[in-house]
Amino acid sequence: DDWTVTDSIFCSDFAHNLLVEKFTGTWCNGCPEGSITLHKLQQRYRNRIISVEGHVNDLMQDYYYATGLNRFSSNLPSLIYDRKVGFVSQSAQDDGYAAKVMAKDVSAEVVPTVKYLKDDKLEINSIVRFSQEYDNSKDRYRVGYAVVEDVVHVENEGYNQANNCQRISCREYYYLPSSIPSKRMYYHNIARGDSTAFDGVALSLPNESLTSGIDYETTYTMDIPSSVIDKKNISVVVFVINTRSHEVMNAARVAGEDFDWS
């Protein structure tokens, strides 16, 4: 899992897991280009990228995620970086935002573990740390959660992908038809949502001054969403959220293979 970015040096209090959320839809002609850009970012930053795809107006739409992403953009495709104002690419391009956001100091980290409970529930235990003091007397800083389905492949016409990639730089999409059959489409990191993904869980962190160097433990139990096709094919993303600015201070992802399924 080692990673190297040879043309940049990032200095930060904690390792930065960059959250990149793609606002997309199967009906969106330009959205395949957004997938190409996201893939390039994943190649560069490897395990430091946490990608989540929020669909709208198609069979993979999750209400909570579609509503949450619509706060930042109504244009598809859009790439949203750590939910920071001014770092929303309303095009299929990166616009240099990933490098700029990665260069910012990160003063929070979250280390989660996930346990599967009976009745299709997940128990998520997280340790949250800060490198500076924050006043949380007004419940400004919270922890939020989302389930993502790692790969979705369904042979159903409702999963056909519209495609208008007319440049060779679009790679394989350039050679594919304007409506890509679902049997050829594999969708990745599909948001299956949770109502806490954008506003966090109230009082998930102490309602007091948050002190540097202290481990704050929080536990949350959630249902595996009914929209999940294969519960063994999911991951959990945990966010530390500044609810005043809506920014994600840091995030972490736990793959299903690392869940405690016992």
Accessible surface in RSA format (square Angstrom, percent):
REM  Atomic radii and reference values for relative SASA: ProtOr
REM  Chains: A
REM  Algorithm: Lee & Richards
REM  Probe-radius: 1.40
REM  Slices: 20
REM RES _ NUM      All-atoms   Total-Side   Main-Chain    Non-polar    All polar
REM                ABS   REL    ABS   REL    ABS   REL    ABS   REL    ABS   REL
RES ASP A   1   155.94 109.2 107.00 106.5  48.94 115.7  28.61  67.3 127.33 127.0
RES ASP A   2   126.72  88.8 120.35 119.8   6.37  15.1  40.47  95.3  86.25  86.0
RES TRP A   3    70.42  28.3  50.08  24.2  20.34  47.8  40.03  21.3  30.40  49.3
RES THR A   4    99.28  70.6  78.77  79.9  20.50  48.9  52.78  70.9  46.50  70.3
RES VAL A   5    17.71  11.7   3.20   2.9  14.52  35.0   5.60   4.9  12.12  32.9
RES THR A   6   131.95  93.8  93.13  94.4  38.81  92.5  69.20  93.0  62.74  94.8
RES ASP A   7   109.09  76.4  71.73  71.4  37.36  88.3  46.39 109.2  62.70  62.5
RES SER A   8    37.45  31.6  18.39  24.5  19.05  43.9  14.14  30.1  23.30  32.6
RES ILE A   9   160.44  91.3 130.13  96.9  30.31  73.1 133.33  96.0  27.12  73.6
RES PHE A  10    55.11  27.6  25.50  15.8  29.62  77.1  26.37  16.0  28.75  82.3
RES CYS A  11   103.14  78.0  84.37  94.1  18.77  44.1  40.87 103.6  62.27  67.1
RES SER A  12    45.38  38.3   9.19  12.3  36.19  83.4  13.53  28.8  31.84  44.6
RES ASP A  13    79.76  55.9  48.73  48.5  31.03  73.4  10.73  25.2  69.03  68.8
RES PHE A  14    38.50  19.3  32.54  20.2   5.96  15.5  38.27  23.2   0.23   0.7
RES ALA A  15    56.27  51.7  33.41  51.6  22.86  52.0  44.67  62.9  11.61  30.7
RES HIS A  16    12.90   7.0   7.63   5.3   5.27  13.5   6.98   7.2   5.92   6.9
RES ASN A  17    26.15  18.0  26.15  25.3   0.00   0.0   0.99   2.4  25.16  24.3
RES LEU A  18     0.00   0.0   0.00   0.0   0.00   0.0   0.00   0.0   0.00   0.0
RES LEU A  19     0.00   0.0   0.00   0.0   0.00   0.0   0.00   0.0   0.00   0.0
RES VAL A  20     0.00   0.0   0.00   0.0   0.00   0.0   0.00   0.0   0.00   0.0
RES GLU A  21     0.00   0.0   0.00   0.0   0.00   0.0   0.00   0.0   0.00   0.0
RES LYS A  22     4.16   2.0   4.16   2.6   0.00   0.0   0.00   0.0   4.16   4.4
RES PHE A  23     4.16   2.1   4.16   2.6   0.00   0.0   4.16   2.5   0.00   0.0
RES THR A  24     3.78   2.7   3.78   3.8   0.00   0.0   0.41   0.6   3.37   5.1
RES GLY A  25     0.00   0.0   0.00   N/A   0.00   0.0   0.00   0.0   0.00   0.0
RES THR A  26     9.81   7.0   8.67   8.8   1.13   2.7   0.50   0.7   9.31  14.1
RES TRP A  27   125.03  50.2 107.44  52.0  17.59  41.3 114.72  61.2  10.31  16.7
RES CYS A  28     7.03   5.3   5.21   5.8   1.82   4.3   1.82   4.6   5.21   5.6
RES ASN A  29    78.53  54.2  74.35  71.8   4.19  10.1  10.73  25.8  67.81  65.5
RES GLY A  30    25.71  31.7   0.00   N/A  25.71  31.7  20.84  57.2   4.87  10.9
RES CYS A  31     2.18   1.6   1.79   2.0   0.39   0.9   2.12   5.4   0.06   0.1
RES PRO A  32     3.46   2.5   0.37   0.3   3.09  11.2   3.22   2.7   0.24   1.5
RES GLU A  33    31.32  18.0  29.95  22.7   1.37   3.3   3.88   7.5  27.44  22.4
RES GLY A  34     0.00   0.0   0.00   N/A   0.00   0.0   0.00   0.0   0.00   0.0
RES SER A  35    32.24  27.2  26.92  35.9   5.32  12.3  15.81  33.7  16.43  23.0
RES ILE A  36    14.50   8.3  11.87   8.8   2.63   6.4  14.49  10.4   0.01   0.0
RES THR A  37    13.01   9.3  12.80  13.0   0.21   0.5   5.79   7.8   7.22  10.9
RES LEU A  38     7.53   4.2   7.53   5.4   0.00   0.0   7.53   5.3   0.00   0.0
RES HIS A  39    84.42  46.1  83.84  58.3   0.59   1.5  56.46  58.2  27.96  32.5
RES LYS A  40   101.11  49.3  95.56  58.6   5.55  13.2  49.36  44.4  51.75  55.1
RES LEU A  41    11.68   6.5  11.36   8.1   0.32   0.8  11.68   8.2   0.00   0.0
RES GLN A  42    57.26  32.0  52.78  38.6   4.48  10.7  19.42  41.3  37.84  28.7
RES GLN A  43   108.23  60.5  84.24  61.6  23.99  57.1  36.73  78.2  71.49  54.2
RES ARG A  44    74.48  31.3  63.27  32.3  11.21  26.7  46.78  63.9  27.70  16.8
RES TYR A  45     0.19   0.1   0.19   0.1   0.00   0.0   0.04   0.0   0.15   0.2
RES ARG A  46   129.91  54.5 115.35  58.8  14.55  34.7  36.82  50.3  93.08  56.4
RES ASN A  47    70.22  48.4  44.77  43.3  25.45  61.3  37.16  89.4  33.06  32.0
RES ARG A  48    53.38  22.4  53.38  27.2   0.00   0.0   0.31   0.4  53.07  32.2
RES ILE A  49    17.44   9.9   0.49   0.4  16.96  40.9   0.49   0.3  16.96  46.0
RES ILE A  50     7.33   4.2   6.89   5.1   0.44   1.1   7.33   5.3   0.00   0.0
RES SER A  51     2.82   2.4   1.67   2.2   1.15   2.6   0.00   0.0   2.82   3.9
RES VAL A  52     0.00   0.0   0.00   0.0   0.00   0.0   0.00   0.0   0.00   0.0
RES GLU A  53    14.31   8.2  14.26  10.8   0.05   0.1   0.14   0.3  14.18  11.6
RES GLY A  54     0.23   0.3   0.00   N/A   0.23   0.3   0.23   0.6   0.00   0.0
RES HIS A  55     2.81   1.5   1.13   0.8   1.68   4.3   1.13   1.2   1.68   2.0
RES VAL A  56    25.70  16.9  25.70  23.3   0.00   0.0  25.70  22.3   0.00   0.0
RES ASN A  57   111.98  77.2  83.84  81.0  28.14  67.8  28.19  67.9  83.79  81.0
RES ASP A  58    27.00  18.9   3.17   3.2  23.82  56.3  15.72  37.0  11.27  11.2
RES LEU A  59   111.54  62.1  85.82  61.4  25.72  64.7  89.43  62.8  22.11  59.5
RES MET A  60     1.36   0.7   0.54   0.4   0.82   2.0   0.79   0.7   0.57   0.8
RES GLN A  61    74.80  41.8  49.15  35.9  25.66  61.1   8.27  17.6  66.53  50.5
RES ASP A  62    21.49  15.1  16.79  16.7   4.70  11.1   6.76  15.9  14.72  14.7
RES TYR A  63   150.12  70.1 143.93  81.9   6.18  16.1 102.96  77.4  47.15  58.1
RES TYR A  64   105.12  49.1  99.91  56.8   5.20  13.5  58.73  44.1  46.39  57.2
RES TYR A  65     0.37   0.2   0.37   0.2   0.00   0.0   0.37   0.3   0.00   0.0
RES ALA A  66     8.06   7.4   6.13   9.5   1.93   4.4   6.49   9.1   1.56   4.1
RES THR A  67    67.94  48.3  60.93  61.8   7.02  16.7  57.23  76.9  10.71  16.2
RES GLY A  68     1.91   2.4   0.00   N/A   1.91   2.4   1.91   5.2   0.00   0.0
RES LEU A  69     0.00   0.0   0.00   0.0   0.00   0.0   0.00   0.0   0.00   0.0
RES ASN A  70    85.51  59.0  72.37  69.9  13.14  31.6   8.89  21.4  76.61  74.1
RES ARG A  71   112.35  47.2  69.35  35.4  43.00 102.4  43.75  59.8  68.60  41.6
RES PHE A  72    31.61  15.8  12.22   7.6  19.39  50.4  17.78  10.8  13.83  39.6
RES SER A  73     6.86   5.8   0.00   0.0   6.86  15.8   6.32  13.5   0.55   0.8
RES SER A  74    98.40  83.2  69.91  93.3  28.49  65.6  34.94  74.4  63.47  88.9
RES ASN A  75    58.89  40.6  54.80  53.0   4.10   9.9  14.07  33.9  44.82  43.3
RES LEU A  76    32.34  18.0   9.82   7.0  22.52  56.6   9.82   6.9  22.52  60.6
RES PRO A  77     9.13   6.7   9.13   8.3   0.00   0.0   9.13   7.5   0.00   0.0
RES SER A  78     0.00   0.0   0.00   0.0   0.00   0.0   0.00   0.0   0.00   0.0
RES LEU A  79     0.10   0.1   0.10   0.1   0.00   0.0   0.10   0.1   0.00   0.0
RES ILE A  80     0.00   0.0   0.00   0.0   0.00   0.0   0.00   0.0   0.00   0.0
RES TYR A  81     0.00   0.0   0.00   0.0   0.00   0.0   0.00   0.0   0.00   0.0
RES ASP A  82     1.78   1.2   1.78   1.8   0.00   0.0   0.02   0.1   1.76   1.8
RES ARG A  83     0.79   0.3   0.79   0.4   0.00   0.0   0.61   0.8   0.17   0.1
RES LYS A  84    30.85  15.1  30.85  18.9   0.00   0.0   8.02   7.2  22.83  24.3
RES VAL A  85   124.13  81.7 106.20  96.1  17.94  43.2 109.20  94.9  14.93  40.5
RES GLY A  86    55.10  67.9   0.00   N/A  55.10  67.9  38.00 104.3  17.10  38.3
RES PHE A  87    35.32  17.7  35.32  21.9   0.00   0.0  35.32  21.4   0.00   0.0
RES VAL A  88    26.29  17.3  13.13  11.9  13.15  31.7  13.13  11.4  13.15  35.7
RES SER A  89     0.61   0.5   0.00   0.0   0.61   1.4   0.61   1.3   0.00   0.0
RES GLN A  90    98.62  55.1  77.04  56.3  21.58  51.4  19.25  41.0  79.36  60.2
RES SER A  91    41.02  34.7  34.39  45.9   6.63  15.3  39.78  84.7   1.23   1.7
RES ALA A  92    14.27  13.1   9.88  15.2   4.39  10.0   9.88  13.9   4.39  11.6
RES GLN A  93    91.31  51.1  91.23  66.7   0.09   0.2  36.74  78.2  54.57  41.4
RES ASP A  94    32.76  22.9  29.54  29.4   3.22   7.6  15.02  35.4  17.74  17.7
RES ASP A  95    74.77  52.4  43.32  43.1  31.45  74.4  26.29  61.9  48.49  48.4
RES GLY A  96    33.25  41.0   0.00   N/A  33.25  41.0  26.45  72.6   6.81  15.2
RES TYR A  97    46.45  21.7  46.45  26.4   0.00   0.0  11.07   8.3  35.38  43.6
RES ALA A  98     0.54   0.5   0.54   0.8   0.00   0.0   0.54   0.8   0.00   0.0
RES ALA A  99    36.04  33.1  33.31  51.4   2.73   6.2  33.57  47.3   2.47   6.5
RES LYS A 100   118.77  57.9 110.24  67.6   8.53  20.3  71.23  64.1  47.54  50.6
RES VAL A 101     0.00   0.0   0.00   0.0   0.00   0.0   0.00   0.0   0.00   0.0
RES MET A 102     5.08   2.6   2.61   1.7   2.47   5.9   2.61   2.2   2.47   3.3
RES ALA A 103    63.29  58.2  41.92  64.7  21.37  48.6  42.95  60.5  20.33  53.9
RES LYS A 104    88.84  43.3  82.73  50.8   6.11  14.5  38.70  34.8  50.13  53.4
RES ASP A 105    86.23  60.4  57.12  56.8  29.12  68.9  35.88  84.4  50.35  50.2
RES VAL A 106     6.92   4.6   4.82   4.4   2.10   5.1   6.92   6.0   0.00   0.0
RES SER A 107    14.09  11.9  11.67  15.6   2.41   5.6   2.25   4.8  11.83  16.6
RES ALA A 108     0.00   0.0   0.00   0.0   0.00   0.0   0.00   0.0   0.00   0.0
RES GLU A 109    37.43  21.5  37.24  28.2   0.19   0.4   4.12   8.0  33.31  27.2
RES VAL A 110     8.88   5.8   0.01   0.0   8.87  21.4   0.01   0.0   8.87  24.1
RES VAL A 111    71.21  46.9  67.77  61.4   3.44   8.3  68.53  59.5   2.68   7.3
RES PRO A 112    16.66  12.1   6.94   6.3   9.72  35.3   6.94   5.7   9.72  60.4
RES THR A 113    87.46  62.2  84.60  85.8   2.86   6.8  72.84  97.8  14.63  22.1
RES VAL A 114     4.12   2.7   0.00   0.0   4.12   9.9   0.85   0.7   3.27   8.9
RES LYS A 115    85.84  41.9  85.37  52.4   0.46   1.1  29.20  26.3  56.64  60.3
RES TYR A 116    37.69  17.6  34.26  19.5   3.44   8.9  25.93  19.5  11.76  14.5
RES LEU A 117    49.71  27.7  45.94  32.9   3.77   9.5  49.71  34.9   0.00   0.0
RES LYS A 118   169.66  82.8 156.05  95.7  13.61  32.4 104.29  93.9  65.37  69.6
RES ASP A 119   111.87  78.4  79.66  79.3  32.21  76.2  30.23  71.2  81.64  81.4
RES ASP A 120    61.06  42.8  60.05  59.8   1.01   2.4  14.10  33.2  46.95  46.8
RES LYS A 121    74.88  36.5  74.88  45.9   0.00   0.0  44.84  40.4  30.04  32.0
RES LEU A 122     0.00   0.0   0.00   0.0   0.00   0.0   0.00   0.0   0.00   0.0
RES GLU A 123    60.71  34.9  59.07  44.7   1.64   3.9   1.15   2.2  59.56  48.6
RES ILE A 124     0.00   0.0   0.00   0.0   0.00   0.0   0.00   0.0   0.00   0.0
RES ASN A 125    39.36  27.1  38.67  37.4   0.68   1.6  15.19  36.6  24.17  23.4
RES SER A 126     0.06   0.0   0.00   0.0   0.06   0.1   0.06   0.1   0.00   0.0
RES ILE A 127    40.05  22.8  40.05  29.8   0.00   0.0  40.05  28.8   0.00   0.0
RES VAL A 128     0.00   0.0   0.00   0.0   0.00   0.0   0.00   0.0   0.00   0.0
RES ARG A 129    68.66  28.8  68.66  35.0   0.00   0.0  18.07  24.7  50.58  30.7
RES PHE A 130     1.35   0.7   0.00   0.0   1.35   3.5   0.00   0.0   1.35   3.9
RES SER A 131    35.86  30.3  12.39  16.5  23.47  54.1  15.84  33.7  20.02  28.0
RES GLN A 132    83.97  47.0  79.73  58.3   4.23  10.1  25.53  54.3  58.44  44.3
RES GLU A 133   119.10  68.4  94.85  71.8  24.25  57.7  26.56  51.4  92.54  75.6
RES TYR A 134    34.90  16.3  31.99  18.2   2.91   7.6  26.32  19.8   8.58  10.6
RES ASP A 135   102.36  71.7  85.15  84.7  17.22  40.7  40.04  94.2  62.33  62.2
RES ASN A 136     0.00   0.0   0.00   0.0   0.00   0.0   0.00   0.0   0.00   0.0
RES SER A 137    60.97  51.5  46.15  61.6  14.82  34.1  35.86  76.4  25.11  35.2
RES LYS A 138   170.88  83.4 143.00  87.7  27.88  66.4  94.87  85.4  76.01  81.0
RES ASP A 139    18.00  12.6  15.92  15.8   2.09   4.9  12.46  29.3   5.54   5.5
RES ARG A 140    60.51  25.4  58.01  29.6   2.50   6.0   9.72  13.3  50.79  30.8
RES TYR A 141    11.86   5.5  11.86   6.7   0.00   0.0   0.91   0.7  10.96  13.5
RES ARG A 142    53.21  22.3  53.21  27.1   0.00   0.0   0.31   0.4  52.90  32.1
RES VAL A 143     0.00   0.0   0.00   0.0   0.00   0.0   0.00   0.0   0.00   0.0
RES GLY A 144     0.00   0.0   0.00   N/A   0.00   0.0   0.00   0.0   0.00   0.0
RES TYR A 145     0.75   0.3   0.75   0.4   0.00   0.0   0.27   0.2   0.48   0.6
RES ALA A 146     0.00   0.0   0.00   0.0   0.00   0.0   0.00   0.0   0.00   0.0
RES VAL A 147     0.00   0.0   0.00   0.0   0.00   0.0   0.00   0.0   0.00   0.0
RES VAL A 148     0.00   0.0   0.00   0.0   0.00   0.0   0.00   0.0   0.00   0.0
RES GLU A 149     1.47   0.8   1.47   1.1   0.00   0.0   0.00   0.0   1.47   1.2
RES ASP A 150    36.76  25.8  34.96  34.8   1.80   4.3  17.01  40.0  19.75  19.7
RES VAL A 151    56.90  37.4  50.83  46.0   6.07  14.6  50.83  44.2   6.07  16.5
RES VAL A 152     1.65   1.1   0.00   0.0   1.65   4.0   1.65   1.4   0.00   0.0
RES HIS A 153    63.10  34.5  36.98  25.7  26.12  66.8  30.73  31.7  32.37  37.7
RES VAL A 154    41.40  27.2  36.26  32.8   5.13  12.4  39.41  34.2   1.99   5.4
RES GLU A 155   126.67  72.7  92.91  70.3  33.76  80.4  32.24  62.4  94.43  77.1
RES ASN A 156    70.67  48.7  61.28  59.2   9.39  22.6  12.03  28.9  58.64  56.7
RES GLU A 157   151.16  86.8 136.24 103.1  14.92  35.5  50.28  97.3 100.87  82.4
RES GLY A 158    31.21  38.5   0.00   N/A  31.21  38.5  22.73  62.4   8.47  19.0
RES TYR A 159    24.93  11.6  24.93  14.2   0.00   0.0   4.85   3.6  20.08  24.7
RES ASN A 160    42.27  29.1  35.44  34.2   6.83  16.4   7.89  19.0  34.37  33.2
RES GLN A 161     7.31   4.1   7.31   5.3   0.00   0.0   2.57   5.5   4.74   3.6
RES ALA A 162    20.80  19.1  17.38  26.8   3.41   7.8  18.72  26.4   2.08   5.5
RES ASN A 163     7.13   4.9   2.23   2.2   4.89  11.8   0.00   0.0   7.13   6.9
RES ASN A 164    77.18  53.2  66.23  64.0  10.95  26.4   9.42  22.7  67.76  65.5
RES CYS A 165     8.46   6.4   0.02   0.0   8.44  19.8   0.00   0.0   8.46   9.1
RES GLN A 166   136.42  76.3 112.03  81.9  24.39  58.1  37.63  80.1  98.79  74.9
RES ARG A 167   118.63  49.8 114.24  58.2   4.39  10.4  71.32  97.5  47.30  28.7
RES ILE A 168   119.25  67.9 110.78  82.5   8.47  20.4 110.78  79.8   8.47  23.0
RES SER A 169    64.77  54.7  44.03  58.8  20.74  47.8  54.27 115.6  10.50  14.7
RES CYS A 170     1.83   1.4   0.87   1.0   0.96   2.2   0.96   2.4   0.87   0.9
RES ARG A 171    95.51  40.1  85.53  43.6   9.97  23.7  44.70  61.1  50.80  30.8
RES GLU A 172    99.21  57.0  91.27  69.0   7.94  18.9  52.66 101.9  46.55  38.0
RES TYR A 173    28.88  13.5  28.71  16.3   0.18   0.5   5.58   4.2  23.30  28.7
RES TYR A 174    85.31  39.8  68.74  39.1  16.57  43.1  26.61  20.0  58.70  72.4
RES TYR A 175   161.00  75.2 126.59  72.0  34.41  89.5 103.74  78.0  57.26  70.6
RES LEU A 176    34.21  19.1  22.72  16.3  11.49  28.9  22.72  16.0  11.49  30.9
RES PRO A 177    65.88  48.0  53.69  48.9  12.19  44.3  65.88  54.4   0.00   0.0
RES SER A 178    85.85  72.5  74.31  99.2  11.54  26.6  41.75  88.9  44.09  61.8
RES SER A 179    60.56  51.2  52.58  70.2   7.97  18.4  39.29  83.7  21.27  29.8
RES ILE A 180     0.08   0.0   0.08   0.1   0.00   0.0   0.08   0.1   0.00   0.0
RES PRO A 181    46.14  33.6  44.72  40.8   1.42   5.2  46.14  38.1   0.00   0.0
RES SER A 182     9.21   7.8   8.08  10.8   1.13   2.6   0.10   0.2   9.10  12.8
RES LYS A 183   128.88  62.9 115.51  70.9  13.38  31.8  57.65  51.9  71.24  75.9
RES ARG A 184   144.56  60.7 119.37  60.8  25.19  60.0  27.99  38.2 116.57  70.6
RES MET A 185    16.27   8.4  15.16  10.0   1.10   2.6  11.88  10.1   4.39   5.8
RES TYR A 186   119.68  55.9 105.10  59.8  14.58  37.9  70.23  52.8  49.45  61.0
RES TYR A 187    13.92   6.5  11.37   6.5   2.54   6.6  13.92  10.5   0.00   0.0
RES HIS A 188    89.30  48.8  88.21  61.3   1.08   2.8  60.52  62.4  28.78  33.5
RES ASN A 189    20.10  13.9  20.10  19.4   0.00   0.0   0.00   0.0  20.10  19.4
RES ILE A 190     0.17   0.1   0.17   0.1   0.00   0.0   0.17   0.1   0.00   0.0
RES ALA A 191     1.63   1.5   0.54   0.8   1.10   2.5   0.54   0.8   1.10   2.9
RES ARG A 192    11.15   4.7   8.74   4.5   2.40   5.7   0.50   0.7  10.64   6.5
RES GLY A 193     2.16   2.7   0.00   N/A   2.16   2.7   0.67   1.8   1.49   3.3
RES ASP A 194    21.10  14.8  15.57  15.5   5.53  13.1   5.04  11.9  16.07  16.0
RES SER A 195    68.31  57.7  45.14  60.2  23.17  53.4  20.87  44.4  47.44  66.5
RES THR A 196    12.71   9.0  12.10  12.3   0.61   1.5  12.71  17.1   0.00   0.0
RES ALA A 197     0.43   0.4   0.11   0.2   0.32   0.7   0.11   0.2   0.32   0.8
RES PHE A 198    11.31   5.7   8.80   5.5   2.51   6.5   8.80   5.3   2.51   7.2
RES ASP A 199    59.30  41.5  58.98  58.7   0.33   0.8  20.52  48.3  38.78  38.7
RES GLY A 200     9.45  11.7   0.00   N/A   9.45  11.7   0.00   0.0   9.45  21.2
RES VAL A 201    37.32  24.6  34.68  31.4   2.64   6.4  37.32  32.4   0.00   0.0
RES ALA A 202    61.18  56.3  45.65  70.4  15.54  35.3  45.65  64.3  15.54  41.2
RES LEU A 203   112.89  62.9  91.06  65.1  21.82  54.9  91.06  64.0  21.82  58.7
RES SER A 204    14.74  12.5   1.37   1.8  13.37  30.8   7.45  15.9   7.29  10.2
RES LEU A 205     1.71   1.0   0.50   0.4   1.21   3.0   1.42   1.0   0.29   0.8
RES PRO A 206    47.77  34.8  35.79  32.6  11.99  43.6  47.12  38.9   0.65   4.0
RES ASN A 207    84.63  58.4  59.97  58.0  24.66  59.4  15.91  38.3  68.72  66.4
RES GLU A 208    97.18  55.8  91.40  69.1   5.78  13.8  29.99  58.0  67.19  54.9
RES SER A 209    48.72  41.2  39.03  52.1   9.69  22.3  38.26  81.5  10.46  14.7
RES LEU A 210     0.00   0.0   0.00   0.0   0.00   0.0   0.00   0.0   0.00   0.0
RES THR A 211    59.51  42.3  59.51  60.3   0.00   0.0  39.37  52.9  20.15  30.5
RES SER A 212    55.08  46.5  41.24  55.0  13.83  31.9  21.04  44.8  34.04  47.7
RES GLY A 213    63.82  78.7   0.00   N/A  63.82  78.7  36.03  98.9  27.79  62.2
RES ILE A 214    81.59  46.4  80.46  59.9   1.14   2.7  81.59  58.8   0.00   0.0
RES ASP A 215    79.49  55.7  55.55  55.3  23.94  56.6  19.28  45.4  60.21  60.0
RES TYR A 216    22.49  10.5  19.90  11.3   2.59   6.7  18.28  13.7   4.20   5.2
RES GLU A 217   118.04  67.8  84.75  64.1  33.29  79.3  24.17  46.8  93.87  76.6
RES THR A 218    14.43  10.3   8.66   8.8   5.77  13.7   6.39   8.6   8.03  12.1
RES THR A 219    75.41  53.6  46.10  46.7  29.31  69.9  33.34  44.8  42.07  63.6
RES TYR A 220    43.89  20.5  40.80  23.2   3.08   8.0  28.68  21.6  15.21  18.7
RES THR A 221    66.48  47.3  44.99  45.6  21.49  51.2  30.05  40.4  36.42  55.1
RES MET A 222     8.24   4.3   1.49   1.0   6.75  16.1   8.24   7.0   0.00   0.0
RES ASP A 223    82.67  57.9  73.54  73.2   9.13  21.6  26.41  62.1  56.27  56.1
RES ILE A 224    17.73  10.1   6.17   4.6  11.56  27.9   6.17   4.4  11.56  31.4
RES PRO A 225    27.37  19.9  15.91  14.5  11.46  41.7  24.99  20.6   2.38  14.8
RES SER A 226   123.65 104.5  82.13 109.6  41.52  95.6  58.27 124.1  65.38  91.6
RES SER A 227    56.89  48.1  37.01  49.4  19.88  45.8  45.94  97.8  10.95  15.3
RES VAL A 228    20.25  13.3   2.19   2.0  18.06  43.5   2.19   1.9  18.06  49.0
RES ILE A 229   101.96  58.0  68.58  51.1  33.39  80.5  74.18  53.4  27.79  75.4
RES ASP A 230    66.74  46.8  62.90  62.6   3.84   9.1  21.77  51.2  44.97  44.8
RES LYS A 231    78.40  38.2  73.68  45.2   4.72  11.2  45.00  40.5  33.40  35.6
RES LYS A 232   125.56  61.3 103.16  63.3  22.40  53.3  76.54  68.9  49.02  52.2
RES ASN A 233    32.88  22.7  29.68  28.7   3.20   7.7  11.57  27.9  21.31  20.6
RES ILE A 234     0.23   0.1   0.00   0.0   0.23   0.5   0.00   0.0   0.23   0.6
RES SER A 235     1.67   1.4   1.67   2.2   0.00   0.0   0.00   0.0   1.67   2.3
RES VAL A 236     0.00   0.0   0.00   0.0   0.00   0.0   0.00   0.0   0.00   0.0
RES VAL A 237     0.00   0.0   0.00   0.0   0.00   0.0   0.00   0.0   0.00   0.0
RES VAL A 238     0.00   0.0   0.00   0.0   0.00   0.0   0.00   0.0   0.00   0.0
RES PHE A 239     0.00   0.0   0.00   0.0   0.00   0.0   0.00   0.0   0.00   0.0
RES VAL A 240     0.00   0.0   0.00   0.0   0.00   0.0   0.00   0.0   0.00   0.0
RES ILE A 241     0.00   0.0   0.00   0.0   0.00   0.0   0.00   0.0   0.00   0.0
RES ASN A 242    18.65  12.9  18.65  18.0   0.00   0.0   0.85   2.0  17.80  17.2
RES THR A 243    32.73  23.3  22.44  22.8  10.29  24.5  12.57  16.9  20.16  30.5
RES ARG A 244   156.07  65.5 128.90  65.7  27.17  64.7  60.51  82.7  95.56  57.9
RES SER A 245    37.84  32.0  25.96  34.6  11.88  27.4  34.47  73.4   3.37   4.7
RES HIS A 246    66.89  36.6  66.41  46.2   0.47   1.2  41.09  42.3  25.80  30.0
RES GLU A 247    48.64  27.9  48.64  36.8   0.00   0.0   1.20   2.3  47.44  38.7
RES VAL A 248     1.02   0.7   0.00   0.0   1.02   2.5   0.00   0.0   1.02   2.8
RES MET A 249    29.69  15.4  18.23  12.1  11.46  27.3  24.83  21.1   4.86   6.4
RES ASN A 250     1.88   1.3   1.78   1.7   0.10   0.2   0.48   1.1   1.40   1.4
RES ALA A 251     0.91   0.8   0.00   0.0   0.91   2.1   0.00   0.0   0.91   2.4
RES ALA A 252    10.08   9.3   9.56  14.7   0.53   1.2  10.08  14.2   0.00   0.0
RES ARG A 253    73.54  30.9  43.90  22.4  29.64  70.6  26.50  36.2  47.04  28.5
RES VAL A 254    14.42   9.5  12.03  10.9   2.39   5.8  14.42  12.5   0.00   0.0
RES ALA A 255    34.65  31.9  32.37  50.0   2.27   5.2  32.37  45.6   2.27   6.0
RES GLY A 256     4.97   6.1   0.00   N/A   4.97   6.1   3.07   8.4   1.89   4.2
RES GLU A 257   156.50  89.8 114.91  86.9  41.59  99.0  46.68  90.3 109.82  89.7
RES ASP A 258    99.40  69.6  72.87  72.5  26.52  62.7  22.35  52.6  77.05  76.8
RES PHE A 259    12.27   6.1   0.00   0.0  12.27  31.9   0.02   0.0  12.25  35.0
RES ASP A 260    62.41  43.7  54.31  54.1   8.10  19.2  29.64  69.7  32.78  32.7
RES TRP A 261    64.66  25.9  41.21  19.9  23.45  55.1  37.51  20.0  27.15  44.0
RES SER A 262   116.44  98.4  62.16  83.0  54.28 125.0  85.86 182.8  30.58  42.8
END  Absolute sums over single chains surface
CHAIN  1 A    12159.7       9661.8       2497.9       5984.1       6175.6
END  Absolute sums over all chains
TOTAL         12159.7       9661.8       2497.9       5984.1       6175.6
